[in-house]
Amino acid sequence: MAKQQERDIEGASRVVTFSRRPGFSDALGATLPTDQFASLEELHSEGLEEVLEQATLAFVVDLDSLSGALELVRALRRHPVWQLRLIWTEGDAGPEIKALTDGEFRTVDNPRERIESCAARLATANGGQPMRSQDQVLLSLLWSHPSLSLQPLRDWSAPELYRYPLLDALLEEDTTEFWLRGLKHRRLIEGQDLVDRVRLCPGCRHGHLSFVDVCPECDSLDIRTEPGLHCFSCGHVGPQRLFQDNGMLSCPNCSAVLRHIGEDYDRPLENHVCGSCQHMFMDGRVLARCMACGQAHDPNELEAFGIYRYRLSEAGRLLARTGDIGDLYGVFDEINYVTPEHFEFSCDWLLKLRQRHDEMRFGLILLHLNGLARVIDTLGHSRGAALVDAFAERVKALVRTTDLVTRTADDRIWLLLPQTSADGVDVLAGRLAQLMEDSVEGTELDRLGRVYHESSFGMSEAENAAAVMARMVSLSQ
Amino acid sequence: MTAILEFFAEVATILGGLFYETDALALAYMFIPFVLFLELPLNLMIWLGVLRYYTRRIYAVPTQYPFTPRVTCVVTCYSEGDAVKGTVRSLMEQMYPGQIEIIAVVDGADQNPSTLRALREMMPEVEQYASRRLVVVPKTPRGGRVSSLNAGLAMARGEILLALDADTSFDNTMVTEVAGHFRDPNVIAVAGSLRVRNWRRNLLTRFQSLEYMITIHLAKVGLGELHGVNNISGAFGVFRTEMVRKIGGWTTGSAEDLDLTLRLKQYFGRYPGFRIVFEPRAIGHTDCPETWKGFLMQRLRWDGDLFYMYMRKHRSAFSVRQMGFWNVLLGVWYGMLFQMVMPVLIVMYTLWLVIAVAPAVVVATFTIIMGLYAVLTFLMYITALVFISERRSRDARLAWLIPIFPFFAMIMRIWSLVAIINEWWRHSNQESSMAPWWVLRKGKR
């Protein structure tokens, strides 16, 4: 029986439901073959786990009948094989479950089509390569599940007051905070809508702050409100008790008798008194004290942190499809490679040398391979990789043994050409630009990247290598 | 031109001849009896009273008694608008350590929504003061000031009742000063002293400010010291709540303040110990009329009401059995002779003078009379400034008005006669704008 089942299951679309209600999967009315289990453990104990791993699965979780629905959903999202599958829910979902799942089953018109389109996307995700990092898993998940996004969840126990359940579930290394920051930094995700803005302690980035008002003079906490008076004849402001004089009011400063409000005196706006230095003031200084690290900060110094719902950016979507292309650039590191620091030092040295010896001349070329991602996207990973390899071979042929090569960002390759005239630099740059176009000939793309060059004649004496390189980078942006 | 010069030369001759036996002097002598028998004795008495007050005060040991009964301030509001805020605020600001309950009665609340709104806006501010309470009473049908006061009286929980006007604000020691008097169980009421708040506005308000200072404030200090307070001002009167309840509150009609004073005084015959005190240190600041028309209409009402009260409504009260000898004497002398007979005599005398004597003599006579009055005014002014005033530098700025003040006083005298005749013939108190006609009709005529 098991063998028969195995054959049925392999490669086909199936729905696995989790419910304690008998007949739940039949009541769903799905046109797909369904299996019902009460829990992951039951599935496991029936020995069907390995069998079902072969199938194109989607899950439906009956939230009303399961007590540990949240744990089940989390476990599915952590499952090495099933974590990228569709998970639908049935019943009243809490915010955390909503953030982890693909929505209610009832709202899906054609489950089979959804399951198949998701599976098709997953098959081509990451350039068809197996997923190695948590980044790849997350990006593939977001790419193949259009209804999923990085949804923040308000949580008083989270340091930043919000957390992302999806990140928590998929996290393998690092912390979610740094992971998210890395994703944002590489522009792989973008804010879809701003959910909230929280203030974080600049010392420890905790959002649990206590705001206290303190004396602006001595920062003492011991302040109280007390009625104050403002004498019109001398302008003295003080607490009322110091003005009281035998049933009358008289100014302790100029001893004028204050008889009538509005005529001789009025109530000042300063009605707070410090208990330790007796200073009178209008508004206390507000301090934000962090409940985690105990530091006190001015509220203006707090880090305003926007909590967004994130979705894949264009770059993220590209990366989800093509996989990580960072390693492709590695082929350039075999051509006279020096570290960026060494490169910059050498360039600086040449600049200094030029000041002493007028005959010194050199050139600097920047290859910006910004079209590479698009090449991989259109041609596929393997063809793209071959193309880049070929390009790198031809660059290698052009570079002299004395030239230095380095790579700053993934896609920025620098060439330092000593003892090269301005014309020589122009010629080489022209050849490289031609190469950029030639290497993608026969495809619908126009070029692999752009070439920027600068000869030592174009550099002023005040500039150093860092400035020149920054200037060229700004051209390439 | 020469005729005018000759005329003034003649006047100068007559004035120069003052030191000889001339006609002008004889006529001036004719005038002097009024001064001697009515005015000078009264002023002498006032001076004596002021001296007594002053000596009593400087020798008094400053003491504070633990006597702080609850005080209820009934503020009668009408169309004052935001101005009531100042009044209520000045009451909350009182230094009095006891409880103060402020009952603001808005008469005709439908017609005066801005006043009602202003009072309601005060509510959160009142909560910041301990032992101060504000009760706003919107009285929808208009019933006049008397009905507001009686409504306030019905709600009052304090032992002491202050009947106050919404356009009057008070010094912050006012309640402390007046409440202390009630330590004496014989004190049934205290009259407060009023100052003119808008005295800086124009010449008329400055005149009125000087008048309040000399003829009202100083006279009340003097007479009050001799147990002869003639009137407890309606804008600022303080009563023992029990006493006002006992005599049935305020009665309908204009001049309800004088009416209540006279009714309280009718107890004096049976209870010779009872006293009405004037407290010069309890100061209220009120707005006086700024136009001549407004001023004359106010005085027409005041003087007419005086006549109405003394001659009509409370004529029978002036008996020794009712008020006691001293109060009848002072009432007849100050109230009737000084305030009612004098204007008649002065106007008749002046008319006779103009008809019977040559113009030059008339001018010379008037110059002498005005001079005499100016001297008298100056003496009173100095007395008030030295012995009574608590804001001397402010009062000193009215000194330049003294030479022309007698003319102002003369106009008021003549106008008093008009008011009396108006009241005598026309029963003008029925025309008062202080209450609607259907309320006034109920009053005793």
Contacts between the chains, C-beta under 8 A, distances in Angstrom:
chain1	res1	chain2	res2	distance
A	227	B	128	7.8
A	244	B	95	7.4
A	246	B	62	7.0
A	246	B	64	7.5
A	247	B	64	6.5
A	247	B	95	5.7
A	247	B	173	6.4
A	247	B	176	5.2
A	248	B	95	6.5
A	248	B	172	7.8
A	248	B	173	5.4
A	249	B	95	6.5
A	249	B	172	6.2
A	257	B	390	7.9
A	258	B	172	7.4
A	259	B	171	4.2
A	259	B	172	6.2
A	259	B	173	6.9
A	259	B	283	7.1
A	259	B	390	7.5
A	259	B	391	7.9
A	260	B	90	6.5
A	260	B	169	6.8
A	260	B	170	7.4
A	260	B	171	5.1
A	260	B	172	6.7
A	260	B	283	8.0
A	260	B	285	6.8
A	261	B	89	5.9
A	261	B	90	5.7
A	261	B	93	4.6
A	261	B	172	6.8
A	262	B	86	6.4
A	262	B	89	7.5
A	262	B	90	7.7
A	262	B	169	7.7
A	263	B	285	7.8
